[in-house]
Each structure stands twice: as C-alpha cells, then as structure tokens.
Amino acid sequence: MHIDVLDFAPATTRPAGAIARLRAAVARRVAERREYKRVYSELLMLDRREMDELGIGPGDFDAIARGTFRR
C-alpha cells in the first residue's frame, strides 16, 4: 500500500478523482490557449486606424488576449 504524503490517505482510494482533475485542468488550459490564439489572431487583422479608434496598439495585444489589459 502506498501512502500519499500530502493527506496521508491511501493513494489507491483516489486515483480516478485525481485523473479526472488532471484531465479537467489540461482541458481548461487547452481551451484557454485556443481562445488566446483566436483573440490574438483577430487583433493582428486590425489596421492602424481601427487600433487608434479603439485606443490600443500592437504592444497591447498580448495583454488583451490574456484578458489582463487595463487602460
């Protein structure tokens, strides 16, 4: 029997839950990355006039795509 160091519960009682959490975390990260790439690609299609109207520049694209942009 293997004892998990973090909670001292036998590791054999939780593998399905751990795998499900890992799968969900990976799926969430993949979805976040896909959304980042979609937004970034759309921003790359803006011309200078459109960026000026929005009050953004190419240096803001990363923050906008990540959802951390603040004016």
C-alpha positions as CSV (number, residue, x, y, z in Angstrom):
1,M,0.0,0.0,0.0
2,H,1.3,3.4,-0.9
3,I,0.6,6.4,1.4
4,D,0.2,9.8,-0.2
5,V,2.4,12.3,1.7
6,L,0.0,15.3,1.3
7,D,-3.0,13.9,3.1
8,F,-1.9,10.5,4.5
9,A,-4.8,8.8,2.8
10,P,-4.0,5.6,0.8
11,A,-3.3,6.6,-2.8
12,T,-5.4,3.7,-4.0
13,T,-8.6,5.3,-2.8
14,R,-8.3,8.4,-5.0
15,P,-6.8,7.7,-8.4
16,A,-10.0,8.2,-10.5
17,G,-10.6,11.6,-8.9
18,A,-7.0,12.7,-9.4
19,I,-7.1,11.6,-13.0
20,A,-10.4,13.5,-13.6
21,R,-9.0,16.6,-12.0
22,L,-5.8,16.4,-14.1
23,R,-7.9,15.8,-17.3
24,A,-10.1,18.8,-16.4
25,A,-7.1,21.0,-15.8
26,V,-5.5,20.0,-19.1
27,A,-8.7,20.6,-21.0
28,R,-9.1,24.0,-19.3
29,R,-5.6,25.0,-20.3
30,V,-6.0,23.9,-23.9
31,A,-9.3,25.9,-24.1
32,E,-7.6,28.9,-22.7
33,R,-4.7,28.7,-25.1
34,R,-7.1,28.2,-28.1
35,E,-9.1,31.3,-27.0
36,Y,-5.8,33.3,-26.6
37,K,-4.7,32.4,-30.1
38,R,-8.1,33.2,-31.6
39,V,-8.2,36.7,-30.0
40,Y,-4.6,37.4,-30.8
41,S,-5.2,36.5,-34.5
42,E,-8.2,38.8,-34.7
43,L,-6.1,41.6,-33.2
44,L,-3.4,41.1,-35.8
45,M,-6.0,41.8,-38.5
46,L,-6.7,45.3,-37.2
47,D,-5.2,48.2,-39.2
48,R,-3.7,51.3,-37.6
49,R,-7.0,53.3,-38.0
50,E,-9.0,50.7,-36.2
51,M,-6.4,50.4,-33.4
52,D,-6.4,54.2,-33.0
53,E,-10.2,54.2,-32.7
54,L,-10.0,51.5,-30.0
55,G,-7.2,53.3,-28.2
56,I,-4.8,50.3,-28.5
57,G,-1.5,49.5,-30.1
58,P,0.3,46.3,-31.1
59,G,2.1,46.3,-27.7
60,D,-1.3,45.8,-26.0
61,F,-2.2,42.7,-28.0
62,D,-0.8,40.2,-25.5
63,A,-2.5,41.7,-22.5
64,I,-5.8,42.0,-24.4
65,A,-5.6,38.3,-25.5
66,R,-4.8,37.2,-21.9
67,G,-7.6,39.3,-20.5
68,T,-5.3,41.4,-18.4
69,F,-5.4,44.7,-20.4
70,R,-6.1,47.8,-18.3
71,R,-6.4,51.4,-19.6
